[in-house]
Each structure stands twice: as structure tokens, then as C-alpha cells.
Amino acid sequence: MPIRFFYENITFEVPQPQKIRIWIKKIIQSEKYEVGEMNFIFCDDQYLHQINMEYLQHDTYTDIITFDQSESETIIDSDIYISIERVKENADNQGVMFENELKRVMIHGVWHILGFGDKSEEEAKIMRVKEDESLEQF
């Protein structure tokens, strides 16, 4: 199950890594896809900001950036970058536990790779439903 976790510029480890891998794989398979290679890269704000500027030309901080590397229509290959600093701030601002917000952001990235957007209000509503349904399965 090639779902891997990497860390850049931070001291952090994913809680319950094996349980998270199984959960993500189950969500992906429920959508009739298979995991090829999925890399989660956890980092600090500066690291993700640099990626945002370099690859997307966005001079903003964000909690997540996804890169779909898939060459097959049914096998998922991706790199998902997550700022732990942003996740912590989001959790504080929303009054939720850090681990819950982390899982939400991680599965949000998975749903992006599976083809769901969040730019319009309607897309954002659908994304939130997908996130909530996924979190209930954890």
C-alpha cells in the first residue's frame, strides 16, 4: 500500500499512520480507483508558500496543495503537500481538535485528486459533504 508520509522543515509525525493509510485506500477504492503512489508531504508554512509561488504563481499561504501525477484513468499517483502550521491554525480558529482537522485536510486532498473541486460555492458544498462522509468512516 504505497501511501507514504514525508516531512520537510518540521518535527511532526502522522498519528495512527497505518489506520490513516487503510482509511484513505478504502475511500479511493470506493470510487473505483486504485492507489499507485500517494505521497503526503507535511511541511511548514514557508515551504508550502514557496511551492505555491513556484508552481502555481500564488503569493499566499495555504493549508494544502495537490499535484496529480496520474498517468492512468484508474490508478492514483499524487503528491499532496500539507502545512502543519495552517492545519493547527485552522483547528484553533474552528474550535476542533488538531487530529480531526488534519484528517479533514488530508481527505480533502484525496478528493481533489479524485476530481472534485472547491472553487465555486456548489463545488465547496459537495466537497464538504465528501469530507464529512469520509471522516465518518475513519
Sine and cosine of phi, psi and omega as CSV:
sin_phi,cos_phi,sin_psi,cos_psi,sin_omega,cos_omega
0.00,0.00,1.00,-0.03,-0.12,-0.99
-0.99,0.16,0.88,0.47,0.20,-0.98
-0.96,-0.28,0.91,-0.41,-0.12,-0.99
-0.88,-0.47,0.44,-0.90,0.01,-1.00
-0.88,-0.48,0.77,-0.64,0.03,-1.00
-0.81,-0.59,0.36,-0.93,-0.07,-1.00
-0.71,-0.70,0.77,-0.64,0.01,-1.00
-0.79,-0.61,0.84,-0.54,0.11,-0.99
0.90,0.44,0.35,0.94,0.02,-1.00
-0.60,-0.80,0.37,-0.93,0.17,-0.98
-0.96,-0.26,0.96,-0.27,-0.10,-0.99
-0.27,-0.96,0.54,-0.84,0.16,-0.99
-0.67,-0.74,0.66,-0.75,0.01,-1.00
-0.89,0.45,0.79,-0.61,0.08,-1.00
-0.96,0.30,0.60,-0.80,0.03,-1.00
0.79,0.62,0.81,0.59,-0.11,-0.99
-0.85,0.52,-0.66,0.75,-0.03,-1.00
-0.93,0.37,-0.65,0.76,0.04,-1.00
-0.89,0.45,-0.64,0.77,0.03,-1.00
-0.91,0.42,-0.67,0.74,0.04,-1.00
-0.86,0.51,-0.73,0.69,-0.01,-1.00
-0.89,0.46,-0.68,0.73,0.01,-1.00
-0.88,0.48,-0.76,0.66,-0.01,-1.00
-0.89,0.45,-0.69,0.72,0.00,-1.00
-0.88,0.48,-0.65,0.76,0.01,-1.00
-0.89,0.46,-0.68,0.73,0.02,-1.00
-0.89,0.46,-0.72,0.69,-0.01,-1.00
-0.89,0.46,-0.70,0.71,0.00,-1.00
-0.92,0.40,-0.51,0.86,0.03,-1.00
-0.91,0.41,-0.35,0.94,0.04,-1.00
-0.99,-0.13,0.19,0.98,0.06,-1.00
0.94,0.33,0.54,0.84,0.09,-1.00
-0.88,-0.48,0.27,-0.96,0.13,-0.99
-0.86,-0.51,0.45,-0.89,0.06,-1.00
-1.00,0.07,0.84,-0.54,0.16,-0.99
-1.00,0.03,-0.97,0.25,0.06,-1.00
-0.61,-0.80,0.87,-0.50,0.01,-1.00
-0.82,-0.58,0.89,-0.46,-0.02,-1.00
-0.93,-0.36,0.83,-0.56,0.14,-0.99
-0.98,-0.20,0.84,-0.54,0.01,-1.00
-0.92,-0.39,0.93,-0.37,-0.01,-1.00
-1.00,-0.08,0.72,-0.70,-0.14,-0.99
-0.51,-0.86,-0.07,-1.00,0.08,-1.00
-0.99,-0.11,0.08,-1.00,-0.03,-1.00
-0.85,0.53,-0.71,0.71,-0.07,-1.00
-0.88,0.47,-0.68,0.74,-0.01,-1.00
-0.88,0.47,-0.73,0.69,-0.02,-1.00
-0.95,0.31,-0.55,0.83,0.07,-1.00
-0.88,0.48,-0.67,0.74,0.02,-1.00
-0.89,0.46,-0.67,0.74,0.05,-1.00
-0.90,0.44,-0.67,0.74,0.00,-1.00
-0.87,0.49,-0.67,0.74,0.00,-1.00
-0.95,0.30,-0.70,0.71,-0.10,-0.99
-0.93,0.37,-0.70,0.71,-0.12,-0.99
-0.99,-0.16,-0.46,0.89,-0.07,-1.00
-0.90,-0.44,-0.10,1.00,-0.03,-1.00
0.83,0.55,0.60,0.80,0.05,-1.00
-0.93,-0.37,0.87,-0.49,0.01,-1.00
-1.00,-0.06,0.87,0.49,-0.02,-1.00
-0.65,-0.76,0.38,-0.93,0.13,-0.99
-1.00,0.05,0.53,-0.85,0.00,-1.00
-0.52,-0.85,0.27,-0.96,0.01,-1.00
-1.00,-0.01,-0.40,0.92,-0.09,-1.00
-0.46,-0.89,0.60,-0.80,0.16,-0.99
-0.70,-0.72,0.75,-0.66,0.01,-1.00
-0.91,-0.41,0.62,-0.78,0.11,-0.99
-0.82,-0.57,0.91,-0.41,0.03,-1.00
-1.00,0.10,0.90,-0.44,0.00,-1.00
-0.97,-0.26,0.17,0.99,-0.12,-0.99
-0.91,0.42,0.71,-0.71,0.09,-1.00
-0.94,-0.33,-0.15,0.99,0.02,-1.00
-0.93,-0.38,0.46,-0.89,0.04,-1.00
-0.98,0.20,-0.22,0.98,-0.07,-1.00
-0.84,-0.54,-0.12,0.99,0.00,-1.00
-0.91,-0.42,0.82,-0.58,-0.07,-1.00
-1.00,0.00,0.84,-0.55,0.15,-0.99
-0.79,-0.61,0.82,-0.58,-0.08,-1.00
-0.36,-0.93,0.32,-0.95,0.17,-0.99
-0.85,-0.52,0.80,-0.60,-0.02,-1.00
-0.83,-0.55,0.90,-0.44,-0.02,-1.00
-0.99,-0.15,0.74,-0.67,-0.03,-1.00
-0.74,-0.67,0.80,-0.60,0.09,-1.00
-1.00,0.10,0.90,-0.43,0.02,-1.00
-0.91,0.40,-0.56,0.83,0.05,-1.00
-0.88,0.48,-0.69,0.73,0.02,-1.00
-0.92,0.40,-0.66,0.75,0.00,-1.00
-0.88,0.48,-0.68,0.73,0.03,-1.00
-0.88,0.47,-0.70,0.71,0.00,-1.00
-0.91,0.42,-0.68,0.74,0.05,-1.00
-0.85,0.53,-0.71,0.70,-0.01,-1.00
-0.87,0.49,-0.71,0.70,0.02,-1.00
-0.88,0.48,-0.73,0.68,-0.04,-1.00
-0.90,0.43,-0.53,0.85,-0.05,-1.00
-0.99,-0.11,-0.07,1.00,0.03,-1.00
0.92,0.38,0.59,0.81,0.03,-1.00
-0.88,-0.48,0.29,-0.96,0.03,-1.00
-0.94,0.34,0.60,-0.80,-0.01,-1.00
-0.80,0.60,-0.73,0.68,-0.05,-1.00
-0.88,0.47,-0.58,0.81,0.04,-1.00
-0.92,0.39,-0.68,0.73,0.02,-1.00
-0.92,0.39,-0.61,0.79,0.04,-1.00
-0.87,0.50,-0.73,0.69,0.03,-1.00
-0.89,0.46,-0.63,0.77,0.02,-1.00
-0.88,0.47,-0.71,0.70,-0.02,-1.00
-0.92,0.40,-0.65,0.76,0.02,-1.00
-0.88,0.47,-0.73,0.68,-0.05,-1.00
-0.95,0.30,-0.46,0.89,0.11,-0.99
-0.86,0.52,-0.71,0.71,0.05,-1.00
-0.89,0.46,-0.65,0.76,0.04,-1.00
-0.88,0.48,-0.70,0.71,0.00,-1.00
-0.90,0.43,-0.56,0.83,0.11,-0.99
-0.87,0.49,-0.72,0.69,-0.01,-1.00
-0.89,0.45,-0.52,0.85,0.03,-1.00
-0.98,0.18,0.03,1.00,0.14,-0.99
0.97,-0.26,0.12,0.99,-0.01,-1.00
-1.00,-0.10,0.72,-0.69,0.02,-1.00
-0.98,-0.18,-0.02,-1.00,0.05,-1.00
-0.48,-0.88,0.38,0.93,-0.04,-1.00
-0.97,0.25,-0.67,0.74,0.01,-1.00
-1.00,-0.01,0.26,-0.97,0.03,-1.00
-0.88,0.47,-0.66,0.75,0.01,-1.00
-0.91,0.42,-0.70,0.72,0.05,-1.00
-0.88,0.48,-0.67,0.74,0.00,-1.00
-0.89,0.46,-0.62,0.78,0.05,-1.00
-0.90,0.44,-0.70,0.71,0.02,-1.00
-0.89,0.45,-0.68,0.73,0.01,-1.00
-0.86,0.50,-0.68,0.73,-0.02,-1.00
-0.90,0.44,-0.64,0.77,0.06,-1.00
-0.89,0.47,-0.71,0.70,0.02,-1.00
-0.87,0.50,-0.70,0.72,0.03,-1.00
-0.87,0.49,-0.76,0.65,-0.04,-1.00
-0.87,0.49,-0.71,0.70,0.03,-1.00
-0.87,0.49,-0.65,0.76,0.01,-1.00
-0.91,0.41,-0.70,0.72,-0.01,-1.00
-0.89,0.45,-0.53,0.85,0.05,-1.00
-0.92,0.40,-0.39,0.92,-0.02,-1.00
-1.00,0.05,-0.12,0.99,-0.05,-1.00
-0.95,0.32,0.00,0.00,0.00,0.00
